[in-house]
Amino acid sequence: MSGGTVVGLTEFQTGDKIPSDYLDIPPIPAGDNLIINGDFSVAQRGTTFNSTTWRKNDDDSYLLDRWLLLSDGNDIVDVTQISGAFSRSRYALQAEVETANKRFGFCQIIEANTSIPLRGQKISVSFAAKTVTDKLIGNVRVAVLEWTGTADTVTSDVVSDWASDLTFAENWVALNTPDNLALTTSEQTFKVENLTVGASCNNLAVFIWVDDTDAAVDDILQLGEVQVVRGSVVPEFVVRDDFNTCLSRFIEISAGTEVSYRLLFGYFKSTTELYILVPLPASFTSTPTLIQRGGFVLNQGVPSSVSGTVTSITVSKTFPNAVLIICNSTGFTEGAFGALGTNTTVDEI
């Protein structure tokens, strides 16, 4: 039993009202980490992002799962998943400066189903961070933000102006006053506790950024063990397996570097369209956007062997645990079975 306000519960035998202090039914258990992939261990899109990788290190880009890179321009920092940086987790995020004297940071937006029940309650945040000898970054800042616009229809780039006094985008308001937190080359855990969520909050976000404008090329920030919890005090960070949770927000479908591999199967609705129902390991929280990389081909085995280059792949319809995609090409037999196959070593959806 969870969520909501309990009103007028009575004891069955006597009919007396149960004292409210006997009931402890919080919407979200205190101490549960509201951040997904807070240890940066899930990296479906890759483990290295720069100006030459397919998923580039551009401003307002999802890189490591659930984490947005926000920066004052593109190619400000290269982002890498690293290991061994912090004592309570295996993985961490590393940002290496590529464009000097620019601000940058990392943000995660928390969905409305989690955020709205926290209205009027206390929350706290903590994270681990450090820099590297001879590649020193001086400070970081952290803000816990609340969104008062339409639930789950947020401005993902929470920064509207990176000028000297950083300005947050419309409808994003900080619950705390961000201060400089001095970095060293040793692991530190920073905490901001006892914040009150507003009555109009529809989404929360945590944003950790470098506000200094003196970072030199190759300077390094290492970040990890991020948590936002309900309550006035943050507990010690504990690693949690968030891979399956991440699958409800992003899924990669590929055959690795295999070429001519039949990846997905369906039937030709017409001579130009292959319909494929793709089962999902988890229900998507919204209608997915499909991104295609490489040069897929369509293959038909019977009644005759035909193949053709895919001209487009689109999401047609979303079901609770599946998505219908349509692959377009020409020259096939209506009603025949077919397959979506890889044609290069980098094909993926």
Phi, psi and omega in degrees: 000127183205158172083159173079181178251129181273123183235129169068029175290140181235157176280127190300320187283318185261337184082000179286148176291135179285128178303139185298332182284354173278345186255127178228086186234068182290147177301322179225126182303136178300137178093344177291131181286121179278348180275135176263132181063044180293343177259005176061028182279335182269124187219062183294329182280349183133174181246356179222134182224123177213193185285350182249348178285161181300313173268103190279165180274053181274158174302143176061046181239136170283127180240262171298144192309131177075356184252127176266133166274124174241131185207160180277068184116178178264157179056042177276319177221145166277142184241133183221142168278127180237171178230155173082011184279327187230158192278339185255007182207157182278322188247166176201174176255139174237131176244123180246124187295131176247334176236118188291154169063034179236148177276152178199163177189185184225137188227142168233132180261131182261134189289162185297322181300333177270323188282315186300319178297349181268000179305130179080359182257167178272138173226161180217158182226147171213158177200158176256145180203154173197172175239190189231141179307134180067005176223051196280132165251133191283314189215158165232165173228161177222140173228135167262121187250149171238142182255126181251007174278197181298134183302131176064012173242071192260161166276109186292327175276095188289351180257123177265337182208121181269015181296184190308319173255096184307134181245131178276153181296159180305138180078358171257125181229136180280137177276345180230167174264110184291132177240159173295132176245113189289128178270153169229181177276001176255153179300133173226146173251122180257142183227142168230115191239164171065043175269147180253125178283136184287162183289343182252010182293129175248332175217149173248161174210151170243133183230120179243125186213162174264114182266346178296149176243030180238016180291131179267160176303134181084355172298151191229135168245132173244132190225140179193178171053050182274133175215144168236127185230155170282130180130166184271354181223138177269137176278178174294141182294136177233129180295140178227142179281105184255012185301311182295325176295322178295332182293342177277003180232338178202133176224132174258132176241114181205170175246028183066234179256013180290134176252147182061038179257128179282109191269314182223151185236147180197206178222155181277108177292331176211185180288351184236357186229124172260120178267130179229125174264114185259113176294144179248139179289344178209152179290130176290145180278349177203172179298123185286152170259131182263130177240124183253135174235135176097195186233079182294159174233155172257142180231136175238130182266317180226152003285351176215153182279119182222144173221154180200152181286136178287129178265334177196154173228126182228154172275121181267317185204147179244132175250172182305321182227030180199163176223138178264121177246152179240125178252128184254138174199200179218157169093022184251175183259123179301132180091349181283155173282150181209175182219148171266121184240155178281149181234346177223175183279357183239013182294132177197158175239000000 
